[in-house]
Each structure stands twice: as structure tokens, then as C-alpha cells.
Amino acid sequence: MREALEILLKKKGYKITTQRKAILNVFLNSQKHLLTAAEVYELVSKNNHSLNFSTVYRNLEVLLNTDLIKRVNLDNGVNSYELNLDDHHHHLICLKCGCTETTTYCPMEEINKSINQISDFIPTDHKLEIYGYCGKCNKA
């Protein structure tokens, strides 16, 4: 998987730097689906890579521009990032602990049919975030 991401980065005209490799490894090895820039920085630093925060942030922008990662804007006002794996999914977000899960459930096909019946509007993209409580917090 890492090699495929590096090939895509190279095809887009970017060098495969040790910093970019380290950041991609963080996304590939993280238990969390969504990571903030600060979390990426913290995880890269834990793996003995001496990068400053601005370097991490600039490289996140490069990975965004090459479509290797996506920016996800949640209601908490903090940008998060995830690998762009071309799998259509949405996010389930716990209101208590903030953990996120993904779901492949998507009601947009039915919604698009309804929109087409009442309007000339053509949807091109969407995002769906479902807020509630994860199983762990629901039991607490």
C-alpha cells in the first residue's frame, strides 16, 4: 500500500522525501481513522523523526493537493485528515469521547432521485456525519 501511495506521489511530480514517507506511515499505521495535524506531528515525532510542525503541515498540504489524503471538517472546528482510499464512507462521531468510526451506509442514491424529481440541480458531492454515542460511552 505504501509503495502504491509513493508511486502516485511521484506521478504527480513530487519527490518521495523521508518526511512524506514518515507522514504516510503514520496514516497507514494509525489506529485512528481521522488524524489532526497535531496528532500527525505527535506520531511522527514519536517515531524519532525530527520534523517541526510547519514541515508536517506543509507536507499535509502536498498530500492534499495530490489527493493522497482528504481533509475532513468536523463540527468541532478542527481539520482532520484521512487517507483517500476511494472507498465511499461516512463518519460516526461520538459526542462524548470524540472517537470516529466509518460506515459505508449512504442514503444519497435515494436523495438524488428525489432531488432529480423536483429540481434541475445535479449533486456532485456530499458528506454525512452522524453524531451520537459510541458503544463504550453509551454504556458508561
Secondary structure, 3 states (H helix, E strand, C coil): CHHHHHHHHHHCCCCCCHHHHHHHHHHHHCCCCCEEHHHHHHHHHHCCCCCCHHHHHHHHHHHHHCCCEEEEECCCCCEEEEECCCCCCEEEEECCCCCEEEECCCCHHHHHHHHHHHCCCCCCCCCCEEEECCHHHHHC
